[in-house]
């Protein structure tokens, strides 16, 4: 098994956008997520984790944060030392009520 640390970024997000989808034959651990407000006004952001794996448990879209306030020209660290494990085909989406930049730190296990 190989462990690869990666950074996924997306700039200027203003509508619901997919930041990352777990590739086939891969498990991913989210180790960090920062949302940056690039505007001069306070905005909100929502982070959605979508799981459609074929486990026996019920999979659903869940919001990691909902309408979290981000002051003008600042950032929000979403993970705060926590980890989220994603499986093949799971994906992470971000929404910003104004332009946000996203930095997602992950470890892919293949």
Order of alpha helices (4+ residues) and beta strands (2+ residues): beta-beta-beta-beta-beta-beta-beta-beta-beta
